[in-house]
Amino acid sequence: FIDHVPVLGEGKRNEAKRFILLIDTLYDHRMRLVMSAAAQPEGLYTAKRGTEVFEFERTASRLVEMQSRDWLEGWAERRQVGAPAEARQAQG
């Protein structure tokens, strides 16, 4: 769970890069993310120049995808497949 993600502007370039890396890592590992933020994904980075602008567009897209029903259902299925047999039997 990530709480209180602020809007990042020109002066928060390093923080934006770290956030981009975090979301890329969670996305690549197909993880579920619960996050509260000061804005919708598209509004979390307000800088208008620099390589981070393009990178953050991808990050915003990934955040939107990670909220989708397909993503969450896929995460639940992967989690169940990875569970020990005893746990799967108890759930089903």
TAZI-V164393 format. One record per helix or strand. SS is the DSSP state (A for helix, B for strand). FROM is the first residue (numbers start at 1). LEN is the number of residues. Records with the same first field share a line. If there is no record, write none. Layout:
# TAZI-V164393
SS=FROM-LEN  FROM-LEN
This chain:
# TAZI-V164393
B=2-4  8-1  35-3  45-1
A=10-19  41-3  51-16  69-14  85-7
